Amino acid sequence: MAIVVSVANQKGGVGKTTTAVNLATALAAIGKRALLIDLDPQGNATTGLGVYSSAINTSYDLLVRGITLSESIICTKIPGLSLIPASIDLIGAEIELVQINDRENILRNSIEPYVSMFDYIIMDSPPSMGILTLNALVAADGVLIPLQCEYYALEGLSYLLSSIARVKSTSNPKLQIFGVVLTMFDKRSALCLSVVNDAKQHLKKIVFDSIIPRNVKISEAPSHGKPVLLHDVRSSGSKAYMMLAREFLARERNGIWNKN
């Protein structure tokens, strides 16, 4: 049975899509069957895996048109990693889904018949708390929160945590916080170091030890249609995401999620 992960943060530019793409890639690289679902109308996770064709079913078709998950899945160039791509049509989905009964459960109902096909299903949500992100949270076993190492990122985290708590109490009682991943870290910055210390002090064990650095190879990789793990496997960014994947699996084995 797949573990379903929502990678979410209502703030943009925090490394959310980069984390979703590279965590999914790292899990596939170590032999796990991974599915990445792109729910962001910008489609950056889709193009970040080198998929550009518009003549394919997308997450819009899955949510609005009732296409099945199996009809939406495409293979990527990465062995073991499948993708449900996004398209700009998702912008209209927020409005169209409002008119549908039980709209917050559409994605969960679509995923449930196929959970045995994968080890991990990772969802990249848009940077807002709308119906698309709500669907991801209702469908998920847990949330992975990328947090940029800057002051304002910490300020906005309380809103996201409150939203997760509301979903847990009303729609998805199994929902957990799998962890907070600190991103865009610059060891030369006193502010970054301060944010890391504050995050670990206030959030304690839910903060991953693996920290994603600010790295030029991470920034370059999407323009080549590749995860950084394929763009430059020796870069500090690639090594950080591999460490994150190992820590992610270790937390699962040790049952840390159940203690959050």
C-alpha positions as CSV (number, residue, x, y, z in Angstrom):
1,M,0.0,0.0,0.0
2,A,1.4,3.3,-1.1
3,I,2.2,6.0,1.4
4,V,0.6,9.2,0.1
5,V,2.5,12.4,0.7
6,S,1.3,16.0,0.2
7,V,4.2,18.4,-0.3
8,A,2.6,21.7,0.7
9,N,3.2,25.2,1.7
10,Q,0.8,28.1,1.0
11,K,3.9,30.4,0.4
12,G,5.5,30.2,-3.1
13,G,9.2,30.1,-3.8
14,V,10.1,27.9,-0.9
15,G,11.4,24.9,-2.8
16,K,8.1,23.0,-2.7
17,T,8.1,21.7,-6.3
18,T,11.9,21.1,-6.2
19,T,11.5,19.0,-3.1
20,A,8.6,17.0,-4.6
21,V,10.4,16.2,-7.8
22,N,13.7,15.3,-6.2
23,L,12.3,13.3,-3.3
24,A,10.3,11.3,-5.8
25,T,13.4,10.8,-8.0
26,A,15.5,9.8,-5.0
27,L,12.9,7.2,-3.9
28,A,12.8,5.8,-7.4
29,A,16.6,5.7,-7.6
30,I,16.7,3.4,-4.6
31,G,14.2,1.0,-6.1
32,K,10.9,2.3,-4.8
33,R,7.8,2.6,-7.1
34,A,6.9,6.3,-7.0
35,L,4.2,8.3,-8.5
36,L,4.3,12.1,-8.6
37,I,1.0,14.0,-9.0
38,D,1.4,17.6,-10.2
39,L,-1.5,19.6,-8.9
40,D,0.0,23.1,-9.5
41,P,-1.4,25.0,-12.5
42,Q,2.1,26.2,-13.2
43,G,3.1,22.7,-14.0
44,N,6.7,23.1,-12.9
45,A,6.9,19.5,-11.6
46,T,5.8,18.3,-15.0
47,T,8.3,20.3,-17.0
48,G,10.9,19.7,-14.3
49,L,10.7,16.0,-15.4
50,G,11.1,16.9,-19.0
51,V,7.4,16.5,-20.0
52,Y,6.0,19.2,-22.3
53,S,3.3,17.5,-24.4
54,S,-0.2,18.9,-24.2
55,A,-1.7,15.8,-25.9
56,I,-2.0,13.8,-22.7
57,N,-4.4,13.5,-19.8
58,T,-3.6,15.6,-16.8
59,S,-4.5,16.1,-13.2
60,Y,-7.3,18.4,-14.4
61,D,-8.8,15.5,-16.3
62,L,-8.5,13.4,-13.2
63,L,-10.3,15.8,-11.0
64,V,-12.8,17.4,-13.3
65,R,-13.5,15.1,-16.2
66,G,-13.5,11.8,-14.2
67,I,-10.6,10.2,-16.0
68,T,-9.1,7.3,-14.0
69,L,-5.7,7.4,-12.4
70,S,-4.5,4.7,-14.8
71,E,-5.6,6.7,-17.8
72,S,-3.6,9.8,-16.5
73,I,-0.3,8.2,-15.6
74,I,2.7,8.6,-17.9
75,C,6.1,7.1,-17.6
76,T,9.1,9.4,-17.1
77,K,12.7,8.9,-18.2
78,I,13.5,7.9,-14.6
79,P,13.0,4.1,-14.0
80,G,10.4,3.6,-11.3
81,L,9.0,7.1,-11.4
82,S,5.6,7.8,-12.9
83,L,3.8,11.1,-13.3
84,I,0.4,12.6,-13.6
85,P,1.2,15.9,-15.3
86,A,-0.5,19.3,-14.7
87,S,-1.8,21.8,-17.2
88,I,-2.9,25.4,-17.2
89,D,-6.5,24.1,-17.1
90,L,-6.1,23.6,-13.4
91,I,-6.6,27.3,-12.9
92,G,-10.3,26.7,-13.8
93,A,-10.6,23.6,-11.7
94,E,-10.8,25.8,-8.5
95,I,-14.1,27.2,-9.8
96,E,-15.4,24.1,-11.5
97,L,-14.9,21.9,-8.5
98,V,-16.9,24.2,-6.2
99,Q,-20.1,23.0,-8.0
100,I,-19.4,19.3,-7.3
101,N,-20.7,17.5,-4.3
102,D,-18.0,15.9,-2.1
103,R,-15.4,17.9,-4.0
104,E,-12.7,17.6,-1.3
105,N,-12.7,13.8,-1.7
106,I,-12.3,13.5,-5.5
107,L,-8.6,12.9,-5.4
108,R,-8.7,10.5,-2.5
109,N,-11.4,8.5,-4.3
110,S,-9.3,8.5,-7.5
111,I,-6.2,7.3,-5.8
112,E,-7.6,4.6,-3.5
113,P,-8.1,1.8,-6.1
114,Y,-4.4,2.2,-7.2
115,V,-2.5,2.4,-3.9
116,S,-1.1,-1.1,-4.3
117,M,0.6,-0.1,-7.5
118,F,3.1,2.2,-5.8
119,D,5.2,2.5,-2.7
120,Y,4.9,6.2,-2.6
121,I,2.6,8.7,-4.1
122,I,3.8,12.3,-3.8
123,M,1.6,15.3,-4.6
124,D,2.9,18.8,-5.5
125,S,0.3,21.2,-4.4
126,P,-0.2,24.9,-5.5
127,P,1.1,27.6,-3.2
128,S,-2.3,28.4,-1.8
129,M,-4.9,26.9,0.5
130,G,-7.6,26.3,-2.2
131,I,-9.6,23.3,-3.3
132,L,-6.6,21.7,-5.1
133,T,-4.5,21.8,-1.9
134,L,-7.5,20.6,0.1
135,N,-7.9,17.6,-2.1
136,A,-4.2,16.8,-1.6
137,L,-4.5,17.0,2.2
138,V,-7.6,14.9,2.3
139,A,-6.0,12.2,0.1
140,A,-2.7,12.2,2.0
141,D,-1.4,10.1,4.8
142,G,0.9,13.0,5.8
143,V,2.3,16.4,4.8
144,L,5.9,17.3,4.0
145,I,6.4,21.0,4.5
146,P,9.4,22.7,2.7
147,L,10.4,25.8,4.7
148,Q,12.7,28.4,3.2
149,C,15.4,29.6,5.6
150,E,14.1,33.2,5.9
151,Y,12.1,35.1,8.6
152,Y,8.8,35.5,6.7
153,A,8.6,31.8,6.0
154,L,8.5,31.0,9.7
155,E,5.8,33.6,10.2
156,G,3.5,31.9,7.6
157,L,4.0,28.4,8.9
158,S,1.4,28.8,11.7
159,Y,-1.4,29.3,9.2
160,L,-0.4,26.2,7.3
161,L,-0.3,24.1,10.5
162,S,-3.7,25.4,11.5
163,S,-5.1,24.4,8.1
164,I,-3.6,20.9,8.4
165,A,-5.2,20.6,11.9
166,R,-8.6,21.6,10.5
167,V,-8.4,19.1,7.7
168,K,-7.4,16.4,10.2
169,S,-10.3,17.2,12.5
170,T,-13.0,17.4,9.8
171,S,-12.0,15.4,6.7
172,N,-8.9,13.2,7.2
173,P,-8.3,11.9,10.8
174,K,-5.2,9.9,9.7
175,L,-3.4,13.0,8.4
176,Q,0.0,13.5,10.0
177,I,2.9,16.0,9.6
178,F,5.7,13.9,8.2
179,G,8.2,16.7,8.7
180,V,9.5,20.1,7.9
181,V,12.3,20.3,5.4
182,L,14.5,23.4,5.6
183,T,15.4,24.7,2.1
184,M,17.6,27.3,0.4
185,F,20.0,27.3,3.3
186,D,23.2,29.5,3.1
187,K,25.6,28.7,5.8
188,R,27.2,32.1,5.4
189,S,24.0,33.8,6.4
190,A,23.4,34.6,10.0
191,L,19.7,34.9,9.3
192,C,19.6,31.3,7.8
193,L,21.4,30.0,10.9
194,S,18.9,31.8,13.1
195,V,15.9,30.4,11.2
196,V,17.3,26.9,11.5
197,N,17.8,27.3,15.2
198,D,14.3,28.8,15.7
199,A,12.7,26.1,13.6
200,K,14.3,23.3,15.6
201,Q,13.5,25.0,18.9
202,H,9.8,25.5,18.2
203,L,9.1,22.5,15.9
204,K,11.5,20.1,17.5
205,K,11.6,16.6,16.0
206,I,9.3,17.3,13.1
207,V,12.2,19.2,11.5
208,F,14.4,17.0,9.3
209,D,18.1,16.9,10.0
210,S,18.7,17.0,6.3
211,I,18.9,20.6,5.1
212,I,18.7,21.6,1.4
213,P,21.3,24.2,0.5
214,R,21.0,27.1,-1.8
215,N,22.7,25.6,-4.8
216,V,23.2,26.7,-8.4
217,K,22.7,23.1,-9.8
218,I,19.3,22.9,-8.1
219,S,18.4,26.2,-9.8
220,E,19.7,25.1,-13.2
221,A,18.1,21.6,-13.3
222,P,14.5,22.6,-14.2
223,S,15.7,24.5,-17.3
224,H,17.2,21.2,-18.5
225,G,13.9,19.3,-17.8
226,K,15.7,17.2,-15.1
227,P,15.8,16.7,-11.4
228,V,19.0,17.9,-9.9
229,L,19.8,14.2,-9.1
230,L,20.1,13.7,-12.9
231,H,21.5,17.1,-13.8
232,D,24.5,16.8,-11.5
233,V,24.5,13.8,-9.1
234,R,27.7,15.0,-7.4
235,S,26.4,18.5,-6.5
236,S,25.6,19.4,-2.9
237,G,22.0,19.8,-3.8
238,S,21.8,16.2,-5.1
239,K,23.6,14.9,-2.1
240,A,21.2,16.8,0.2
241,Y,18.1,15.3,-1.5
242,M,19.5,11.8,-1.3
243,M,20.1,12.4,2.4
244,L,16.5,13.6,2.8
245,A,15.2,10.5,1.1
246,R,17.2,8.2,3.4
247,E,16.0,10.2,6.5
248,F,12.4,10.0,5.2
249,L,12.6,6.2,4.9
250,A,14.3,5.9,8.3
251,R,11.6,8.0,9.9
252,E,9.0,5.7,8.4
253,R,10.8,2.5,9.6
254,N,11.3,3.9,13.1
255,G,7.6,5.0,13.4
256,I,8.5,8.6,14.1
257,W,5.5,9.8,12.1
258,N,3.1,8.2,14.5
259,K,4.6,10.2,17.3
260,N,4.0,13.6,15.7
